[in-house]
């Protein structure tokens, strides 16, 4: 799957615009978003007008056409504020949109991608089930051929943007798994299709404003042209490719969030006193800031290298998992240190680092848990060694 790159000058303009939007329009309203558990309509409209619903969708479909090297730079800007902002348009650009970009037929792309890029349609990536998450091989949702149609039955959970989705990219088993053929296909199921039901919005630990819900498919009938790529075998490849790309994006998002936690910690340490002494003058506080800074710098460099290797085709498996593993774990440590630097204030609900502490916990779980990343990395290294040069 090749990617074209927006010119450096154009991208610099886009990044500056996004940074200004995040820091001047969204950051001041984080508490409002957290309390209401929703992104205000004016911010959604502004994001759509800026092209954020389609920043990684090719320009031919009215997207901004950013490649992954540019995507991660944007993700680090978006990570600086509540992660629910990015989640609002993340599935369009990420795991759902990239399935269509990389594997959709011309007609499927024509039908959906321009509308997704404009924010008219939100797409949900319906993969996770009670028995299958980080490893799609455990899928139980089934699709059975019935004449010219497919009939889909199954249950999905934790599906991002499901309550507002106009399109569900549904993974289903069409055959029993065999060597080199997991028997998984991908289907495009529009919202409102008879038999498709979205459950109530989930109540989560953090990331208020990012909505997830269960999705039930009970005898959902779709035509043959709903099969992504017109090919059953494309399904598993679509999942693996989209997840690998998404893992680099999530790693970059984690770096942006860690940078915000660090900035909040430094500002607090520089202005707060204890016993008449600025806490930033205490060596143990300085040590915590140093650990935060080292993690952020390492994560940023790692994300940029993983994105470069992905775009060049040099490494689209091990590096994405390594970046996702390191950066999300790092963000958790940086957020924990941020609360520690703030002391009791860091435990208060309206303090940014308290929200960040809860928000980043999910980063180690979705788009492949840290444990799955370790298996991908370790197993991949052994297979490379066995295969030889």
Beta strands, then each sheet from edge to edge (+ up, - down):
strand 1: 123-126
strand 2: 142-146
strand 3: 149-160
strand 4: 167-173
strand 5: 184-190
strand 6: 196-198
strand 7: 212-223
strand 8: 273-274
strand 9: 277-278
sheet 1: 1+ 4+ 5-
sheet 2: 2+ 3- 7+ 6-
sheet 3: 8+ 9-
end
